[in-house]
Amino acid sequence: MDQSQLHVKLRHLPAVHKVLSATSYLEEQYPFALRSEVAAQTIAEIREQLVNGCMDEVPTIERLIDMVQTRLQEIQQMHYRPVINATGVILHTNLGRAPLAHDAVRAIVDTAGGYSNLEYRLEEGRRGSRYEHVEQLLCKLTGAEAAFVVNNNAAAVFLVLREMATDREVIISRGQIVEIGGSFRISEVMRESGGKLVEVGTTNKTHLYDYERAITPETALLLRVHTSNFRIIGFTEEPELSELVSLSKEKHIPLYEDLGSGCLIDLAPFGVSSEPTVAESIRAGVDIVSFSGDKLLGGAQAGIVVGKAEYIKRLKRNQLTRALRVDKLTLAALEATLKLYLTPEQAVDKIPTLWLMKRPVADIQGIAMQLQERFLESGMNERLDIQVVPIQSQIGGGSLPGEELPSYGLQLESRSISLTDFEYELRNLPLPIIARFHKDALIFDLRTVFPEQIDAFVKGCEDVYGKLCTFNYVDR
Ligand SMILES: *Cc1c(COP(=O)(O)O)cnc(C)c1O
């Protein structure tokens, strides 16, 4: 394009004030400053595209107004929003781990918008502690003398090591020096906390005498980490918890167990081979136990520490607790979730993590078949092969490795539609749907799709199918 042609086009670009007056009908929704900024930005970008030759014609004023309005909407729309989890991974860390129970959500809603008695004793009319509200519940549910809550379990591990073992030795079995997700490593946390790691035994076998021999006057703590995200099988050995407790008592060295998942009830009835419960560890005589609030417990993100009163008291006094403290929303959700555990049958029905685990496979199969039927009715089988297939769901979240639950899924295959595009479009819906690929097929595991999401799920799939058929989609 020659220069004079370009100049003519640039002169036809509307001025910012023109676009502003044309979008004045939006003035109640968007402040003037934001509208002018977006209008100026949009015009500047069009100018640049015209100069680069990426755009041939000046858009009409109607088109420009539409562009400005779309951008304003994008700015106002929440980027952080709900998704439909069709991966079958129950505790999906990328998708927010544990979905909260309705009771927990209600507790957040009830207290969040106003003032609350977060640190105030209503009976006495004076300052209280924010932890009081959940401490008694935690003691009741685990049998511990005292309890404390921090931001997450990683913070709990750090705090315990820092308070109990700075500049002193901590004995741990080699097979338990683990990395959790996001490169959180026991060895690194130990270094940061100022404790000295004393590794004993081997990767697969550690005996009680390994611990015994490593004890010196410098030993501050025996640490046992539940290998919650992997499993060593075959020729393996670790001392029994009771043996470690006896050793700890005999030598007067406290025993700390990082349980990871924080299971409060027996999961065996769900077909999940027994995960140790917090109460079991406390009953066995472990001095300090820590675990997450948003793994198997199914509550809000938190690190919970329970154990002997003398140690919990020390942790509470540590200056770090201020930096690691939980907010009012977490405490509201945690208290409501813990209350449900007072009646275990209620916990299993109302806490989504547990409910999803116990969901009967026949129910999931039934839903898969209904969905297949609905997709056939809307004609989606014209370009998709839609099958109901038996699959395995994972618990996830670094909990219960190798432990899978039988489930059913809907499997899509196609020769005329790119499933890569299909999956991309699903992820970018207003209510995104997250699925997984298995070989060349796209799979929806219906275990983690809540019944109230089914209609939105169907609509999302139909919309994407329609879009891909209409636009004769080009491969990315
Ligand atoms: C998950 C886990 C952690 C970290 O817990 P977060 O609550 O995610 O910080 C620490 N230790 C073990 C053994 C774990 O499984």
Ligand as a Chemical Component Dictionary entry (heavy atoms), coordinates in Angstrom:
data_LIG
# 
_chem_comp.id                   LIG 
_chem_comp.type                 NON-POLYMER 
_chem_comp.pdbx_formal_charge   0 
_chem_comp.three_letter_code    LIG 
# 
loop_
_chem_comp_atom.comp_id 
_chem_comp_atom.atom_id 
_chem_comp_atom.alt_atom_id 
_chem_comp_atom.type_symbol 
_chem_comp_atom.charge 
_chem_comp_atom.model_Cartn_x 
_chem_comp_atom.model_Cartn_y 
_chem_comp_atom.model_Cartn_z 
_chem_comp_atom.pdbx_ordinal 
LIG C1 C1 C 0 0.480  -32.669 50.812 1  
LIG C2 C2 C 0 1.526  -32.886 51.830 2  
LIG C3 C3 C 0 2.192  -31.800 52.420 3  
LIG C4 C4 C 0 1.873  -30.382 52.027 4  
LIG O1 O1 O 0 0.589  -30.042 52.406 5  
LIG P1 P1 P 0 -0.100 -28.690 51.848 6  
LIG O2 O2 O 0 -1.332 -28.557 52.667 7  
LIG O3 O3 O 0 -0.350 -28.916 50.401 8  
LIG O4 O4 O 0 0.857  -27.590 52.079 9  
LIG C5 C5 C 0 3.154  -32.065 53.367 10 
LIG N1 N1 N 0 3.458  -33.334 53.723 11 
LIG C6 C6 C 0 2.836  -34.418 53.168 12 
LIG C7 C7 C 0 3.254  -35.787 53.593 13 
LIG C8 C8 C 0 1.857  -34.236 52.200 14 
LIG O5 O5 O 0 1.245  -35.280 51.653 15 
# 
loop_
_chem_comp_bond.comp_id 
_chem_comp_bond.atom_id_1 
_chem_comp_bond.atom_id_2 
_chem_comp_bond.value_order 
_chem_comp_bond.pdbx_ordinal 
LIG C1 C2 SING 1  
LIG C2 C3 SING 2  
LIG C2 C8 DOUB 3  
LIG C3 C4 SING 4  
LIG C3 C5 DOUB 5  
LIG C4 O1 SING 6  
LIG O1 P1 SING 7  
LIG P1 O2 DOUB 8  
LIG P1 O3 SING 9  
LIG P1 O4 SING 10 
LIG C5 N1 SING 11 
LIG N1 C6 DOUB 12 
LIG C6 C7 SING 13 
LIG C6 C8 SING 14 
LIG C8 O5 SING 15 
# 
